[in-house]
Amino acid sequence: MTTERPRAVVAAVLATWVGSAMFVGGLVVLFHRWTHPVSSFGWFAYAPLSDTVFTPGLSPALVVGSVLTVVGAALGAFGAGMLIGRRSR
């Protein structure tokens, strides 16, 4: 007697694990960004020709960490919701 898992259950479990991994990865990137701040990023204007002081805005680490955290949380919540809310036969 073999029991096969429905594809929806496998997809929900996979979504939960991938979402959890993305969420944790995003938190690691954000934590590293806050503990090791970057002084600057990108192209610099030639100082004598500019009147404003360059202040770095959003760094790529902050953007990537935020996106990974949000997408991972959404994917993990979707997978967990599919697992919890599925109908039993």
WORAWO-V71179 format. One record per residue. N is the residue number from 1. RES is the residue in one letter. SS is DSSP state (H for helix, E for strand, C for the rest). PSI is psi in degrees with one decimal (NA if undefined). Layout:
BEGIN
n	res	ss	psi
N	RES	SS	PSI
N	RES	SS	PSI
END
This chain:
BEGIN
n	res	ss	psi
1	M	C	114.8
2	T	C	140.5
3	T	C	118.5
4	E	C	140.0
5	R	C	138.2
6	P	C	150.7
7	R	H	-32.4
8	A	H	-38.0
9	V	H	-43.2
10	V	H	-41.9
11	A	H	-38.8
12	A	H	-40.9
13	V	H	-43.7
14	L	H	-42.3
15	A	H	-38.4
16	T	H	-45.1
17	W	H	-43.7
18	V	H	-42.0
19	G	H	-40.3
20	S	H	-40.9
21	A	H	-40.9
22	M	H	-40.4
23	F	H	-47.7
24	V	H	-41.1
25	G	H	-41.3
26	G	H	-39.9
27	L	H	-37.1
28	V	H	-43.7
29	V	H	-44.0
30	L	H	-41.8
31	F	H	-42.0
32	H	H	-37.2
33	R	H	-40.1
34	W	H	-28.7
35	T	H	-23.5
36	H	C	75.0
37	P	C	143.9
38	V	C	144.6
39	S	C	-31.9
40	S	C	167.5
41	F	C	141.4
42	G	C	-164.0
43	W	C	144.1
44	F	C	139.4
45	A	C	152.7
46	Y	C	117.0
47	A	H	-43.8
48	P	H	-20.8
49	L	H	-3.8
50	S	C	146.6
51	D	C	-12.0
52	T	C	154.7
53	V	C	134.4
54	F	C	123.9
55	T	C	124.9
56	P	C	138.8
57	G	C	-120.5
58	L	C	128.4
59	S	C	157.2
60	P	H	-32.8
61	A	H	-38.4
62	L	H	-41.6
63	V	H	-47.3
64	V	H	-43.2
65	G	H	-41.2
66	S	H	-43.8
67	V	H	-44.7
68	L	H	-41.2
69	T	H	-45.6
70	V	H	-46.7
71	V	H	-39.9
72	G	H	-41.2
73	A	H	-41.4
74	A	H	-43.3
75	L	H	-41.4
76	G	H	-40.1
77	A	H	-38.3
78	F	H	-47.3
79	G	H	-42.9
80	A	H	-39.2
81	G	H	-38.0
82	M	H	-38.9
83	L	H	-41.0
84	I	H	-37.6
85	G	H	5.5
86	R	C	150.8
87	R	C	142.7
88	S	C	147.6
89	R	C	NA
END
